[in-house]
Structures are given as C-alpha cells and as structure tokens.
Amino acid sequence: NPFNNQHIITWDSGSNLMMVHGDKFKFITEEE
C-alpha cells in the first residue's frame, strides 16, 4: 500500500529531529 509509506517528521524527548517511516525511525542530521 503506497499510501502507507508516508514519512512523519517528529521530535523525540531530546528535541532531536527524526523521520518516522512505518514502525522504524532514523535521526535526521544537518548534513547534506
């Protein structure tokens, strides 16, 4: 289901920006 592949941008309790994809997440860094 392609509509279930949306990426959610959120912040954890340490104010670190994260991207949540399904039940997985990765930290987003400032690096390009």
PDB file of N, CA, C and O in Angstrom:
ATOM      1  N   ASN A   1       0.848  -1.202   0.000  1.00  0.00           N
ATOM      2  CA  ASN A   1       0.000   0.000   0.000  1.00  0.00           C
ATOM      3  C   ASN A   1       0.879   1.246   0.000  1.00  0.00           C
ATOM      4  O   ASN A   1       1.461   1.572   1.035  1.00  0.00           O
ATOM      5  N   PRO A   2       0.997   1.953  -1.119  1.00  0.00           N
ATOM      6  CA  PRO A   2       1.876   3.126  -1.219  1.00  0.00           C
ATOM      7  C   PRO A   2       1.446   4.262  -0.306  1.00  0.00           C
ATOM      8  O   PRO A   2       2.264   5.108   0.056  1.00  0.00           O
ATOM      9  N   PHE A   3       0.178   4.290   0.069  1.00  0.00           N
ATOM     10  CA  PHE A   3      -0.303   5.362   0.936  1.00  0.00           C
ATOM     11  C   PHE A   3       0.103   5.120   2.388  1.00  0.00           C
ATOM     12  O   PHE A   3      -0.129   5.962   3.256  1.00  0.00           O
ATOM     13  N   ASN A   4       0.709   3.963   2.641  1.00  0.00           N
ATOM     14  CA  ASN A   4       1.161   3.658   3.996  1.00  0.00           C
ATOM     15  C   ASN A   4       2.642   3.959   4.157  1.00  0.00           C
ATOM     16  O   ASN A   4       3.237   3.649   5.189  1.00  0.00           O
ATOM     17  N   ASN A   5       3.242   4.572   3.119  1.00  0.00           N
ATOM     18  CA  ASN A   5       4.682   4.819   3.126  1.00  0.00           C
ATOM     19  C   ASN A   5       5.011   6.278   3.421  1.00  0.00           C
ATOM     20  O   ASN A   5       6.105   6.746   3.105  1.00  0.00           O
ATOM     21  N   GLN A   6       4.070   6.995   4.026  1.00  0.00           N
ATOM     22  CA  GLN A   6       4.328   8.405   4.297  1.00  0.00           C
ATOM     23  C   GLN A   6       5.372   8.548   5.404  1.00  0.00           C
ATOM     24  O   GLN A   6       5.424   7.752   6.342  1.00  0.00           O
ATOM     25  N   HIS A   7       6.202   9.587   5.270  1.00  0.00           N
ATOM     26  CA  HIS A   7       7.234   9.850   6.254  1.00  0.00           C
ATOM     27  C   HIS A   7       6.732  10.922   7.214  1.00  0.00           C
ATOM     28  O   HIS A   7       6.178  11.942   6.802  1.00  0.00           O
ATOM     29  N   ILE A   8       6.937  10.670   8.481  1.00  0.00           N
ATOM     30  CA  ILE A   8       6.466  11.599   9.501  1.00  0.00           C
ATOM     31  C   ILE A   8       7.679  12.244  10.169  1.00  0.00           C
ATOM     32  O   ILE A   8       8.550  11.557  10.701  1.00  0.00           O
ATOM     33  N   ILE A   9       7.718  13.576  10.131  1.00  0.00           N
ATOM     34  CA  ILE A   9       8.804  14.299  10.791  1.00  0.00           C
ATOM     35  C   ILE A   9       8.359  14.604  12.213  1.00  0.00           C
ATOM     36  O   ILE A   9       7.278  15.152  12.430  1.00  0.00           O
ATOM     37  N   THR A  10       9.195  14.249  13.177  1.00  0.00           N
ATOM     38  CA  THR A  10       8.833  14.462  14.571  1.00  0.00           C
ATOM     39  C   THR A  10      10.075  14.734  15.407  1.00  0.00           C
ATOM     40  O   THR A  10      11.197  14.674  14.904  1.00  0.00           O
ATOM     41  N   TRP A  11       9.871  15.031  16.675  1.00  0.00           N
ATOM     42  CA  TRP A  11      10.973  15.285  17.587  1.00  0.00           C
ATOM     43  C   TRP A  11      10.863  14.319  18.760  1.00  0.00           C
ATOM     44  O   TRP A  11       9.770  14.045  19.255  1.00  0.00           O
ATOM     45  N   ASP A  12      12.017  13.804  19.198  1.00  0.00           N
ATOM     46  CA  ASP A  12      11.991  12.947  20.372  1.00  0.00           C
ATOM     47  C   ASP A  12      12.088  13.805  21.629  1.00  0.00           C
ATOM     48  O   ASP A  12      12.081  15.033  21.552  1.00  0.00           O
ATOM     49  N   SER A  13      12.177  13.161  22.774  1.00  0.00           N
ATOM     50  CA  SER A  13      12.167  13.887  24.048  1.00  0.00           C
ATOM     51  C   SER A  13      13.400  14.765  24.213  1.00  0.00           C
ATOM     52  O   SER A  13      13.419  15.665  25.053  1.00  0.00           O
ATOM     53  N   GLY A  14      14.437  14.503  23.405  1.00  0.00           N
ATOM     54  CA  GLY A  14      15.651  15.307  23.460  1.00  0.00           C
ATOM     55  C   GLY A  14      15.679  16.386  22.393  1.00  0.00           C
ATOM     56  O   GLY A  14      16.719  16.992  22.137  1.00  0.00           O
ATOM     57  N   SER A  15      14.526  16.623  21.768  1.00  0.00           N
ATOM     58  CA  SER A  15      14.394  17.635  20.724  1.00  0.00           C
ATOM     59  C   SER A  15      15.248  17.310  19.503  1.00  0.00           C
ATOM     60  O   SER A  15      15.654  18.209  18.767  1.00  0.00           O
ATOM     61  N   ASN A  16      15.521  16.014  19.290  1.00  0.00           N
ATOM     62  CA  ASN A  16      16.243  15.601  18.096  1.00  0.00           C
ATOM     63  C   ASN A  16      15.240  15.349  16.986  1.00  0.00           C
ATOM     64  O   ASN A  16      14.236  14.662  17.172  1.00  0.00           O
ATOM     65  N   LEU A  17      15.535  15.923  15.821  1.00  0.00           N
ATOM     66  CA  LEU A  17      14.632  15.750  14.693  1.00  0.00           C
ATOM     67  C   LEU A  17      14.752  14.335  14.144  1.00  0.00           C
ATOM     68  O   LEU A  17      15.852  13.856  13.869  1.00  0.00           O
ATOM     69  N   MET A  18      13.616  13.677  13.989  1.00  0.00           N
ATOM     70  CA  MET A  18      13.624  12.311  13.493  1.00  0.00           C
ATOM     71  C   MET A  18      12.639  12.177  12.348  1.00  0.00           C
ATOM     72  O   MET A  18      11.686  12.949  12.238  1.00  0.00           O
ATOM     73  N   MET A  19      12.879  11.192  11.499  1.00  0.00           N
ATOM     74  CA  MET A  19      11.914  10.867  10.464  1.00  0.00           C
ATOM     75  C   MET A  19      11.391   9.466  10.732  1.00  0.00           C
ATOM     76  O   MET A  19      12.157   8.503  10.735  1.00  0.00           O
ATOM     77  N   VAL A  20      10.100   9.351  10.954  1.00  0.00           N
ATOM     78  CA  VAL A  20       9.494   8.068  11.243  1.00  0.00           C
ATOM     79  C   VAL A  20       8.899   7.513   9.967  1.00  0.00           C
ATOM     80  O   VAL A  20       8.116   8.180   9.290  1.00  0.00           O
ATOM     81  N   HIS A  21       9.276   6.292   9.644  1.00  0.00           N
ATOM     82  CA  HIS A  21       8.756   5.647   8.445  1.00  0.00           C
ATOM     83  C   HIS A  21       8.192   4.301   8.859  1.00  0.00           C
ATOM     84  O   HIS A  21       8.944   3.363   9.124  1.00  0.00           O
ATOM     85  N   GLY A  22       6.879   4.203   8.915  1.00  0.00           N
ATOM     86  CA  GLY A  22       6.264   2.984   9.408  1.00  0.00           C
ATOM     87  C   GLY A  22       6.599   2.799  10.875  1.00  0.00           C
ATOM     88  O   GLY A  22       6.379   3.703  11.681  1.00  0.00           O
ATOM     89  N   ASP A  23       7.135   1.626  11.235  1.00  0.00           N
ATOM     90  CA  ASP A  23       7.495   1.377  12.629  1.00  0.00           C
ATOM     91  C   ASP A  23       8.991   1.564  12.851  1.00  0.00           C
ATOM     92  O   ASP A  23       9.535   1.139  13.870  1.00  0.00           O
ATOM     93  N   LYS A  24       9.657   2.209  11.878  1.00  0.00           N
ATOM     94  CA  LYS A  24      11.093   2.436  12.001  1.00  0.00           C
ATOM     95  C   LYS A  24      11.346   3.936  12.004  1.00  0.00           C
ATOM     96  O   LYS A  24      10.516   4.716  11.537  1.00  0.00           O
ATOM     97  N   PHE A  25      12.490   4.328  12.532  1.00  0.00           N
ATOM     98  CA  PHE A  25      12.840   5.737  12.506  1.00  0.00           C
ATOM     99  C   PHE A  25      14.336   5.880  12.341  1.00  0.00           C
ATOM    100  O   PHE A  25      15.100   4.960  12.631  1.00  0.00           O
ATOM    101  N   LYS A  26      14.743   7.046  11.871  1.00  0.00           N
ATOM    102  CA  LYS A  26      16.162   7.353  11.822  1.00  0.00           C
ATOM    103  C   LYS A  26      16.337   8.821  12.183  1.00  0.00           C
ATOM    104  O   LYS A  26      15.458   9.645  11.929  1.00  0.00           O
ATOM    105  N   PHE A  27      17.473   9.134  12.772  1.00  0.00           N
ATOM    106  CA  PHE A  27      17.745  10.512  13.124  1.00  0.00           C
ATOM    107  C   PHE A  27      18.105  11.293  11.866  1.00  0.00           C
ATOM    108  O   PHE A  27      18.837  10.812  11.001  1.00  0.00           O
ATOM    109  N   ILE A  28      17.580  12.492  11.790  1.00  0.00           N
ATOM    110  CA  ILE A  28      17.908  13.379  10.676  1.00  0.00           C
ATOM    111  C   ILE A  28      19.011  14.323  11.138  1.00  0.00           C
ATOM    112  O   ILE A  28      18.881  14.993  12.162  1.00  0.00           O
ATOM    113  N   THR A  29      20.099  14.368  10.368  1.00  0.00           N
ATOM    114  CA  THR A  29      21.204  15.246  10.721  1.00  0.00           C
ATOM    115  C   THR A  29      21.153  16.511   9.870  1.00  0.00           C
ATOM    116  O   THR A  29      20.347  16.619   8.946  1.00  0.00           O
ATOM    117  N   GLU A  30      22.011  17.449  10.188  1.00  0.00           N
ATOM    118  CA  GLU A  30      22.073  18.693   9.432  1.00  0.00           C
ATOM    119  C   GLU A  30      22.898  18.530   8.174  1.00  0.00           C
ATOM    120  O   GLU A  30      22.944  19.426   7.331  1.00  0.00           O
ATOM    121  N   GLU A  31      23.558  17.374   8.046  1.00  0.00           N
ATOM    122  CA  GLU A  31      24.440  17.163   6.903  1.00  0.00           C
ATOM    123  C   GLU A  31      23.630  16.938   5.644  1.00  0.00           C
ATOM    124  O   GLU A  31      22.508  16.434   5.690  1.00  0.00           O
ATOM    125  N   GLU A  32      24.220  17.322   4.506  1.00  0.00           N
ATOM    126  CA  GLU A  32      23.542  17.104   3.221  1.00  0.00           C
ATOM    127  C   GLU A  32      24.162  15.909   2.531  1.00  0.00           C
ATOM    128  O   GLU A  32      23.743  15.546   1.431  1.00  0.00           O
TER     129      GLU A  32
END
